[in-house]
Each structure stands twice: as structure tokens, then as C-alpha cells.
């Protein structure tokens, strides 16, 4: 191929294709799945990017196949042509033919490598890393078309790669694990405080939120706590009086004839003071009491929040081995996160 314009045009196309495959690879590795999911309902390209992120190893196989093909094409088309052009030029300057041939080969290799490395790889990689979701969405449809054409080959290559991984004890995956673990996030918070990028007053709240993944509900129960309770035969007046005295809206009901200030007896129910407003003072509260929501002491606070929300509850009994340790409320979680006083909801 001696026509310089044909060689230049072919080189531009090959480098552009290489840039495309490099950008696809780094875009899908850097894109946040939840952002693609947010855009999916209104964007066909975002939906295509989501499908590609679900078969990551196949997409990477396609990207690597494309990059390798482009590299070979540059070596087969551009490098020999540039070598062919430069060798006579050096020979015309009086250099021996073997010197001119070696100099042409080396300069052609350097030039082609520079174009491929900088224009075909580093520039698109930087763009894809800087704008992962935008680049993943923009390039998704043409990449899906390429994968559709080469899927049998990609599956075969991917299967070979997976066997190599399994042979050394590594389990291959087909999707990206999103997010960071709490330990990594805590390290980032500490580093941000140390370098002055995060106000120290906020670090406690963020650290408290991360702690909810491992903190268990029994840690929220104050030692020796005595939840406000009334006896099983208590009246509406007793519940209202207990609510006024304690400031709590939900009052425990205990058996054994225990009074409102006693922590003895098993909890048999929970009554909300609003359920007593239409009752006579002497009316028993047992009919309006509800069964208590119970959490095991080993339940993490993060899981407890989800369980309380699903059950529509604000208060839960914390028990260990059948023994009631106390109660926790959503207000207790807020107090853990926010040092400032918050309104009680129990």
C-alpha cells in the first residue's frame, strides 16, 4: 500500500477504532451502575450500557479483541508504509542502505507506537475515566453491535480465560461490584479530616452512620434501663399519667401487676397513648394494647432500621436468650447519629 493518502486514512480509522475500544473498556469499569439505572428508563443507550455491565468479562474480551486487532492492523499497514517512505529519504542523505533501513524501521516503529499509545489509548482512557457514565452511554450501542457480531468468538475466548483463572484458584465474575465497604469509607473519612478536606464536626456523624453496619441493637440500650411500663390491668388513666410523667407516647404493658415505674414482669404489649384518648379513665387498656415488636440483641442497627420500617413500628423490645434487655426506638438511632437533641418518637 504505497498511496500515502490511503495509508493516512486507514491509520486514522484504525486509531479511532482503537480509541473506541479503549474508551468502552474504561467507561464500563468506572461507570456507577445506579446512575445508569437512573438514566435507563429514558435512554436506550443507558439500557445497552446496563446490559454490558451485566456481562463484564464478555465486554472486556470484546474490547481486548478490538484493541489487539487494531494494534496488528497498524503493524501491518502503517508501520511498513512509513518504513518504506523513510528508508529512501535516509539513503538520499548518503547513509548506507542498511543504516537507512534500520533508521527507517526504528523511526516508523516509534511514530506508530506514539500515535497508538497517546491518541489511540491514553487520550480515550482519560476521557472515559473523567466521564464514565457519559462515555459508557455514548458508546454502548455500537459496542453491543460489535459484540453481537463476534459473540461466538468472545464466548470462546472468555471461556478459555475463565479456565485459566479457575486453574489458579480465582473465581471469575461477570459484573462489577459497586460501592465501597465500611472500612474503606471510614479510612476515607479519617483521611479527609486529617488533610482538612472535611470538617471534624461532621466526621462523627459519618462514622456513626458507617458504624450502623456492625453495631448491634443491644449497644443502644442504656445499662440498667427501666422502660416506662404499666400493669396488665392498668386503666386508660394510668397510661395517660405514665405518658405525662415520662414524655413517651408508647407505654409498655407488663404482666404480674407491676406498676408504671416498675421494670419487673414480662412485657405482654405496647399501648400508644392516642389509643386511650377516647376511653374513659377507668377503661382497661388491655384491649387496645398491641403485641410488642421484638428484636434479638445481636441484630445490627442497620438491619433493625429496615425491620422497623417494614413493620411500621417505632419501638422494639431487645431480647437476649428470652430475657428483655430494654427497648430501642428510631430516636435512639438518631441520637447515635446526631449529637444534638432530637424529638422523641417513642
N, C-alpha and C positions, 0 to 999 in steps of 0.2 A: 504494500500500500504506500505508494510514493507521493500521491497527491496531498500536499500539505493541508489543504482546506478540509479534505475528508478526514485526515488524521486528527486535526484540531476539533472538528465536530464530533467525531467518535470519542475523543478524550473527554470533552465536556459532558457528553451523555453518560459515559462510564463513571466519571467522578460524581455527577449528580445522582446517579443510582446508588453509588457507594454512600454518599451523604444521606440519602433517603433511608437506607437500611440501618445505618448507624443511629440516626435520629429516632427511628422506630424502636430500636433496642433500648436506648437510654430513656426514652419517653415513657415506655410502659414500666420500666423499673422504678422510675421516680414518681409516676402519677399516683395520686391518692384515690383509692377506689371509691370512697364515699363522695368525692367530688364528681367523678364520672357518673355515679349513680344519680346524683342530683341533676345532672345535665341529660341523662338518658331519655326521660320522657319527651323531651322536645328536640332531641338531636339523634339522627340516625348514626352519625359518626361516633358519638359517645357510646351508643349501644354496641357498635362494632368494636370500639376500644375495650369495653367491658368483656366482650366475648374473648378477645385476645388475651386479656389479663387472666382469664379463667383457664387458659391453656398456654401458660407462660413458656414452658420448655419447648413447645412446638413453635411458638413465635420466635424464640431465641434461635432455634435451629434454622428457621427461615431467614432471619437476619444474618446469621453467620454464613449461611449458604450464599446469600446475595453478596455479602462483603467479599467472600473468597472468590466468587465468580468475577467480581469487578477487579479485584487485585490481579487475577490471572489475565483478564482482558487487557488491562493496562500493560502488563508484561508482554503480552502477545502483539499488541497494536502500537501503543505509544512509544515504549522504550526502544524497540528495533527501529522505528521510523526516526526518532531523534538521534539515535546512534548512527543511522545511515546518513543523516544530514550533517552531523558534526565531524565525522571522520574525514571527508574530503576537505572540510574547512581547515582542520589542523594540518592535513597533508599539504595544502596550498601554502601554509606558512613555513614550509620547509622541514617539517618534522618527518622522521622516518615513518613508514606506513604502520609498523607495529605500535609505535608510540601514539600515532594519531588514532589508531583503532582502539587502544586501551583508554586513551583520554576521552574519546567519544563515548565509549561504553560506560566509563565511570560517571561522566557528567550527565549522560542520559539517565542512568540509574538514580543519581542524586535528584535530578529535576523531577522525574516521575514519582519518586518516593516523597519528595517535598509536597508536590501537588496532592498526592493521595492522602498523606498524613495530615496536612494542615487544612486543605479545602474539603477533602472527602471524609475526614474523620473528626479532627479536633473541633472545627467550627460547628458542624451539626451536633456534636456531642454537647458542647457548651450551650447551644441554643435549647436543646431538648432538656438539659438539666435545669436551665433557668425558667423554662415554661413547660413543665412536664404534661400538665393536663391539656393545654392548648395544642402542643405538638402531637400528643397521643391521639387527640380527636381529629386533628387535621390529616394525619397520615394513616388513620385506621382503615378507611375503606380501600385504598389501593393496596395496602398490605394484606388485607383479607382476600383480595382478588389474587394476589401472588400466592398466598398460602393455599387458596383453593386449587390453583393450577399445579402446585408442587406438593400437595398434601401427602400422596403416597411416598414420595422420596423423603419428605420431612419426618413422617412417622417411622420410616425405616431407620433414618439417622438418629432420631430421638430414642428409639428402642435400643440401638447399639450403645448410645451414650448412657442410658439408664442402666444397662447391664454392666458397663464399666464402673459406674458408681456403686451399684449393689455389690460388685465383686470386692470393693474395698470397704464395705460396711456403711455406705451412705445411702439414705433413702431419698430418692428424687421426689420433687414436688412440682405441681403444675400451676400453682397460684402464689401470689405474693402475700406474705403475712404483713398486715397493715398495723401501724401504731408502734408504740414502744412500751416495754414493760415498766412497772412502777419503779424498780430500782434505777433504771436508766433515767427516768424522768426526775427522780429525786436528785440524782447526780447533776442533771442539767440545772435544776433549781439552785442547788448549792453553788455550782459554778457561776451562775448568773448573779447571785448575791455577792460572791467574792469579787467579781470583776466590776460590780456596780451597775450591771445592766438591769437588775431587779431590786426594787425597794425591799429591804429586810422585813418591813411590816407585812408584806404580802406573802413572804416565804412560809410563814407559819400556817396560813390558811391553805396554801397549795400543798404543803407537806401533809397537813391534816386530811385533805381530800385524797391524796395518794395512799395514806395510811388505812383508809377505809377498806382496801382490798384484803388486808391481813388482820386488821383489828377485829376482835370478836366482841359480841354484844355484852358479855359479862364485864368487860372493861368499862362500860358506860354506867354500870350500876354502882353507885357510891357504897363503900363499905358500911355495913350496919344500917343500910337504908330501911326505913319503915314507911312503905307506901300508905297513903290515906285510904282507910277502909271502913266499912260499916258492917254490922252483923247481918246474918242472913235474914233475920226477922225485922230488919230496920224499916222505918217508915219513910215517906217522901220528905217529911220534915227533917229527919236525920240526915238524909243525903244532901239536902239544901244547906243544912248547917255545916256539914263537913266540907262542902264546896266553898262556902264563905270563909271558913277558918283556914283552909289550905290554899285557896286560889285555884284549885284544879276543877276541871269540868267533868272529868271521868273519875268515878269513885269505884274502888274495888268492893266486892261483896264477899265476905268470908263466912264460913260456917263456924259452928262452935260457940255462937253467941258473943263473939268478940265485939268490943265497942269500936267507935270510929277512930280512936287513936291507938288501937292495938294491932300488932303485926302478927298475932297468933291466929291459928286456924287456916285451913286450906281455902284458897281463892276459888270460888264457885261461879263468879260472874263479874261483869263490869256494867255499871249503870251511868248513863250520861245525865247530867243534871237537867237538861232540857226536857228529858222524858218524864220528869216529875213535876213540871210546871203546871200541868192541868190536873194533877192528882191532889186529893185532899191531904192535909198534913198527916193524918193518921193512916193513909192508904199504904199497904206494904209495897216495897219496890221489887220484890222477887219476880212478879210477872213482867216487868219491863227490863229486867237485867238480861244481858246477853252473855253467851259463853266467852270466856277470855281467849284472846289470840295468844298462842304460846310459841316461843322461840327457844330452841336449845341454846345453851350458853356458848357452844362452840361455833354458832352461826356467825359469819363475818358481817360487819356492819353494812358493807356493800350489798350482800345478799339479803340482809334484813330489810333494807330500804325497798328493794324490789318486792319482797314478800308482803310488806305492809301496804305498798301501793296496789298490788294485785288484789289484796283482800279488802282494800278500802278502809284500813284501820290506821289509827294514830298512836295507839298504845299496845304494847305487847308484854306479856309475862316472860321473864327469863328464868328458865329452869335448868337444873343440872341433876341428873340421876333422880328425877321425880321431886326434887326439893326446889321451891321457889326462892330465887335469889333476890328478885326485885322486879321493877318494871323499867322499860325503856320507851321513849317516845321520839317522834321526829324532832321535837325541840332539843332533845339530848344530842342528836346528831348535829343540829345547827350550832349548839353551844360548843361542840367539839371543833367545828369548822371555823366559827366566828367567835372571837373572844368577847365581842360586845354582847350585851344582854339582848335576847330575842324574846318575843312574846311567847308565852307558854301555850301549847295546844293540847295539853293532856287534861 
